[in-house]
Amino acid sequence: MLHLGFTLLLLLGASLRASLGASLGATFPQDTPRKSCSLSKYQFFLPQETRAVQKMKEQFEKTMLLSDRHCNTRLFHRNWKTAELLMPDRMKLVEAELDFTINMLELPAEPKFDETREQPRDFLTQAREDVRDCLATGHVPSGKLRHWLQKLEMAKETETTGCLEASAILHLFQMLNNLRCAALRERCT
């Protein structure tokens, strides 16, 4: 008799849990399953991706020499290396750099430059999505990274758009090295 009562209690509990879960699920949607985290394709870049980035950078440098930009942005000058950061910080750094660079590459540009930057922009956009799949939820950035993220936000508010664009494009290969470092994980030194 005790066994039957215990079984009935278990069934009632399971039924209650299922109905409660269904009603709460409508109120509080369940997290969608995360895609798998794989950055291995960024350990080595394809030659055509590297050439496209180099071509865009060179074309930008030529047009920049013709302009009278006077920039003080030292956004990518840091006194620490990406390899010194823990993996969650590396991912957050690379995501922030990719966001910043993609935003700058989406600015209006002359048609010839717009065409040149299309392939690098697409490549970087895909990389950003892949990095986002690897971000640790609830991670609090270290002091080093938090300071740099604040510096980035301050630069967005105080620097001209032209200087921000120049900073992003002129430091593309540094950003790609940071992406590679994140992909290499503990092998990045």
C-alpha positions in Angstrom: 0.0 0.0 0.0 2.9 2.4 0.9 4.5 1.5 -2.4 1.4 2.3 -4.4 1.0 5.6 -2.6 4.6 6.5 -3.3 4.2 5.6 -7.0 1.1 7.7 -7.2 2.9 10.7 -5.6 5.7 10.4 -8.1 3.3 10.4 -11.0 1.4 13.3 -9.6 4.7 15.2 -9.1 5.8 14.5 -12.7 2.5 15.6 -14.1 2.6 18.8 -12.1 6.2 19.5 -13.2 5.2 19.0 -16.8 2.2 21.3 -16.7 4.1 23.9 -14.7 7.0 23.7 -17.1 4.6 24.2 -20.1 2.9 27.2 -18.5 6.2 28.7 -17.4 7.7 28.0 -20.8 5.1 30.2 -22.4 5.9 33.0 -19.9 9.6 32.5 -19.8 10.8 31.1 -23.2 13.5 28.5 -23.0 16.9 29.4 -24.3 17.4 28.3 -27.9 20.2 25.8 -28.3 23.5 27.4 -29.0 25.3 26.6 -32.2 28.5 24.7 -31.8 31.6 26.8 -31.1 34.3 26.3 -33.7 36.9 28.8 -34.7 39.4 26.4 -36.1 39.0 27.8 -39.6 40.5 31.1 -38.3 43.8 29.5 -37.3 45.0 30.0 -40.8 43.4 32.4 -43.3 42.8 31.6 -46.9 45.1 33.5 -49.3 42.2 35.1 -51.1 40.8 36.5 -47.8 44.2 37.9 -46.9 44.7 39.4 -50.3 41.2 41.0 -50.2 42.0 42.6 -46.8 45.4 43.8 -48.0 43.9 45.3 -51.2 41.3 47.1 -49.2 43.8 48.4 -46.7 46.2 49.6 -49.5 43.4 51.3 -51.4 42.3 53.1 -48.2 45.8 54.2 -47.4 46.1 55.8 -50.8 42.9 57.8 -50.4 43.8 58.6 -46.8 47.1 60.2 -48.0 45.0 62.5 -50.2 42.8 63.6 -47.3 43.8 66.0 -44.6 42.9 63.7 -41.6 44.7 64.4 -38.4 43.9 61.6 -36.0 45.1 61.0 -32.5 43.3 57.6 -32.1 45.6 55.1 -30.5 42.8 52.6 -30.0 44.8 49.5 -31.0 47.9 50.4 -29.0 47.8 48.3 -25.8 50.4 47.5 -23.3 49.3 43.8 -23.1 49.1 41.0 -25.6 45.9 39.1 -26.5 47.6 35.8 -25.5 47.7 37.2 -21.9 44.0 37.2 -21.7 41.8 34.3 -20.6 39.8 32.7 -23.4 36.5 34.4 -22.5 38.3 37.8 -22.5 39.9 37.0 -25.9 36.5 36.2 -27.4 35.0 39.4 -26.0 38.0 41.4 -27.3 37.7 39.9 -30.8 33.9 40.4 -30.9 34.3 44.1 -29.9 37.0 44.6 -32.5 35.0 42.9 -35.2 31.9 44.9 -34.3 33.8 48.1 -34.5 35.5 47.3 -37.8 32.3 46.0 -39.5 30.5 49.2 -38.4 33.3 51.3 -40.0 33.2 49.2 -43.2 29.4 49.8 -43.4 29.8 53.5 -43.6 29.0 55.2 -47.0 32.0 55.2 -49.3 32.8 55.9 -52.9 31.7 53.1 -55.2 35.1 51.8 -56.0 36.1 51.5 -52.3 32.7 50.1 -51.5 33.3 47.3 -54.0 36.8 46.6 -52.6 35.6 46.3 -49.1 32.6 44.0 -49.8 34.6 40.7 -49.5 36.5 41.6 -46.4 33.3 42.9 -44.8 31.5 39.6 -45.5 34.4 37.6 -44.2 34.6 39.7 -41.0 30.8 39.4 -40.5 31.0 35.6 -40.7 33.9 35.6 -38.2 31.8 37.8 -35.8 28.9 35.3 -36.0 31.3 32.4 -35.3 32.9 34.3 -32.4 29.5 35.1 -30.9 28.7 31.3 -30.9 31.7 30.9 -28.6 31.1 33.8 -26.1 30.7 32.8 -22.5 27.4 34.1 -21.1 27.6 36.1 -17.9 31.4 36.6 -18.2 32.7 39.7 -16.5 35.7 41.1 -18.4 39.0 41.4 -16.7 40.3 44.9 -15.7 42.6 45.0 -18.8 39.8 44.3 -21.2 37.2 46.4 -19.4 39.6 49.4 -19.6 40.1 48.8 -23.3 36.3 48.5 -23.9 35.8 51.8 -22.1 38.5 53.3 -24.2 36.7 52.1 -27.3 33.4 53.6 -26.2 35.1 56.9 -25.3 36.7 57.0 -28.8 33.4 56.4 -30.5 32.0 59.5 -28.7 35.0 61.8 -29.1 36.8 60.9 -32.3 35.6 61.8 -35.8 34.1 59.1 -37.9 37.0 59.4 -40.4 39.6 58.8 -37.7 37.6 55.8 -36.3 37.4 54.4 -39.8 41.1 54.9 -40.3 41.9 53.2 -37.0 39.8 50.2 -37.9 41.1 49.7 -41.4 44.8 50.4 -40.6 44.8 47.8 -37.8 42.9 45.1 -39.7 45.8 42.7 -39.6 46.3 43.2 -35.8 42.6 42.4 -35.4 43.0 39.3 -37.6 45.9 38.2 -35.4 43.7 38.5 -32.4 41.1 36.4 -34.1 43.7 33.8 -34.9 44.9 33.9 -31.2 41.3 33.2 -30.1 41.1 30.3 -32.6 44.4 28.8 -31.4 43.2 28.9 -27.8 45.9 27.8 -25.4 48.4 27.4 -28.3 48.5 31.2 -28.8 51.6 32.6 -27.2 
